[in-house]
Amino acid sequence: MTAASPTPSTPAEVIEALSRLMSEGDVDAALDLYEPEAVFQPAPGAPAVNGRPSIRAAMLGFVALRPTLTGDIVKLHVAGDTALVVNRWKLTGTRPDGEPVEMAGTSADVLRRDADGRWKIAVDDPWGADL
C-alpha cells in the first residue's frame, strides 16, 4: 500500500483498495493484497493462474489498458477468518493502440485473515458471479 493509504482492515476495504490500486497502475501494491499462492481468473474461459508472479503478469495486461476501475460490493459474507465478497465492477480504459475499451462483470472473491489479522485475497475471479 502507498504511504498515503491506510492498510485495508475489512474484506470490503481490500476489494475497494484493489480497484483503486489497479486504477493507479500500482501492481506491486495490488499484489500485496493477495496470499502468496492465491488464484486469479484473468479472463472467462482462460485457465486460472496461481501465485503472485503469475497474477502479476496477468495484472500487467489490465494496467496496460490505463484503466479506471470502479465497483459496487453487492454481497459480503464473513465466516470466522474466511470471507466471500461479490463485487459488481466496471473497467473503462484505452488499449495500447488507442482504442477505447469497456469491461464489466460481477466478481466472486474469497479472502482469508492471516496470522497478523490482515485480510488477503485467496481466490480472485472477476467473472465468478457471471454465469
N, C-alpha and C positions, 0 to 999 in steps of 0.2 A: 504494500500500500504506500502511497505517497505520503510525505510528511504532513501535508495539509489535510489528509483524510483519516478519520478515525478508523480503527480496526472494526469491521462489522461484528456485532455481538449476537445477532439472531440469524436464523436461516434466511429470512426475507431480506435482511440487510446484505447478506453475502450475494444473493442473486442481483439485487439492485447495484451493488458495487461492481459486479461482473459487467453489467450493461454499461456502466459509466466508464470503467477502465477500457473496455473494448472500443467505446466511442472516442476515448482519448488516445487510443493506439498503444496503450501500456500493457503489452503482452506479458512481460515479466511479472508485474504486479497482479495481473489477472491469474497467472499460473499459481501464485501463492495462495489462491483461494481453493485450490484443488488438493486432494490427497495425492501422495506420490504415485500411486498405482490406479488413479481414477480412470474411468471410462468416458469417452466422448464420442457422440454420433455426429460426424461432420456434415452429412447430407442424407436425405431419405434414400434408403436402399443401398447406401455405401457401407462398407464394413466399419464397425466401430474401431476406435483406436484406444490403446491403453498406455498409461504412463504420461508423465509431464512432457518428455521430449516429443512424443507423437502428438500430444494435444497442442503443444507449442507450434508445431509445423502446420496443423490444421487451422489454428487461430491466425497465423500469418496470412492465410488466404482471406479471412474475413477482414482483417485490418487493412489489407491491400485495397479494399473497397472504400476506404476512408468513411467508415460507417457512422451513422447516428443510430444508436440502438436504444429503443425505449421499451418499457414493459409495464404490465399490469398484473400483479400477483392475484390470481383468482382463487387459489386454494392453498392452504398450508395445514399440514398435519405433522404433529410432533409426538413421537413415542419414545420417551426417555432420551437417548443420545442419537436418535435417528429422526430425520425429517424428510417429508415429501413436499416439494414446492412445485406448484403448477403456475406457469407464468405465460401470459399472452404477450408476445413480443412482436416488434416491427423493426426492420432494418431498412434504412434508406442510405444509399451511397453512390459511388461512382466507380465503374470498372476502370482498370488501367488504360483502356482505350478511349475513355471519356464518356462512355455510355452510362446513363443513369441505371440504377438497379434498385429494386424493392423486393424484400423478402418478408415473410411473416409466418408465424407459427405459434403453437402452444407447447411449451416445453414441459417435460416431467424430469425433475431434478431430485436426486437423493443426496442428502447431506448427513454427515456424522460429526458429532462433537468429539474432538481429540482429547488427549490426556491433559492438555493445557486449557481445556474449556472452549477452544475455538471451533467454530463450525467450518467444515471443509466439504467441498463437493466431492462425492464419491462416484456419482453417475450423472452425466450431463447429456440429456437427449433433447435438443431444441425442437425436435419433431415428434417427441414421445407421446403427446396427447392428441396428435393429428392422425386419426385413424381413418 
